[in-house]
Amino acid sequence: MDFRLTEDQRDLRRGVRELLARLFDREALRAALDAPRLDRELWRELGAAGFFSLRLPEEEGGVGLGLPEAVLVFEEAGRVLLPGPLVATHVAAGSVPGAAEGELVVTEASEGLVPWLDEADVVLGEVSGAVPVRSVDPLTPLHRVPGVVGAVGAGSLGPAGAPSVASTLPQALGFARAGGTPIAPVKRLPTTGVAVLLTAAEQVGSAQAVTDMAVSHARQRVQFGQVVGGFQAVKHLCAGMLVRTELARAAVWAASVTGDPVEVAGAKLLADEAATRNARDCLQVHGGMGFTWEADVHLHLKRAWVRAELRMPAARAEETVAAGL
């Protein structure tokens, strides 16, 4: 069986990378840090490019691709630290009018946390009494819903990545919002392994980005008369980062094909570990300069921490894998 990407999939990944290089380069990332507001124009550009409608059938105005292709797209989004509730809006496309086109920003309550609540037009899930909390990631503002325990299980992806009936959690109400004011109830979408897997894909993209950053720095930084990449300890750090990234990527890609909830949980575990540990090792390779605000390493580490807690944290993923074994 051949698990290599098809030519169309490689073209898709290359096209998304070029699109994001134009829409959200490093200069845009640093500008977003100075003014952490969601860029609505960027959101609409993503919608026009098919970012949110990627898995919708063509007859419904979508691109007509599957979950494996969505994983490739979200990996690229994670690589550049694209901000905003991307996964929630993508999953809502086709169910919430305007989400597919990027005209609406959709967020959801997950694990008792709600990202980008003040910027969202539609909120999925019960968020009564949500209070702002200080987020470790400057580009992921958070609210916490008091007394909420995270939903259980990744849920089955079902055939072709579609959520199965068995994966549907109890329904709650969200609210369509205009200027921050609730205007209409919105039936909550089922929480499935799709959202978990796309979050894991973002983590893989981030793990790859910091690996590339570490290798680039190790090739250029000179100490004691030679580049630091020549030191065995640095070589080992970079090699470990590569192994973690490739293992996580293989697990995420495989789960996108099988749709197995246990494989989704395992992929999330591996992706969270790759993103967080690689960012830490990247800091070590950079040395003192890696801890400065001007370096981007800390941004990847902080986003990885937040993603790890927003959907299927490690403890639940471990229980899901253990139950499957």
Salt bridges, closest charged atoms under 4 A:
ASP2 OD2 - ARG4 NH2 3.05
ASP11 OD1 - ARG14 NH2 2.25
GLU41 OE1 - ARG44 NH2 3.43
GLU75 OE2 - ARG249 NH2 2.78
GLU76 OE1 - ARG17 NE 2.83
GLU76 OE1 - ARG79 NE 3.07
GLU108 OE1 - ARG188 NH2 3.83
GLU108 OE2 - ARG311 NH2 2.57
GLU111 OE2 - ARG316 NH1 2.59
ASP118 OD1 - HIS143 NE2 3.77
GLU119 OE2 - ARG37 NE 3.22
ASP121 OD2 - ARG40 NH1 2.63
ASP137 OD2 - ARG303 NE 2.46
GLU202 OE1 - ARG307 NE 3.78
GLU246 OE2 - ARG249 NH1 2.78
ASP272 OD2 - LYS268 NZ 2.72
GLU273 OE2 - ARG277 NH1 3.13
ASP281 OD2 - ARG244 NH2 2.55
ASP296 OD2 - ARG26 NE 2.67
ASP296 OD1 - ARG30 NH1 2.53
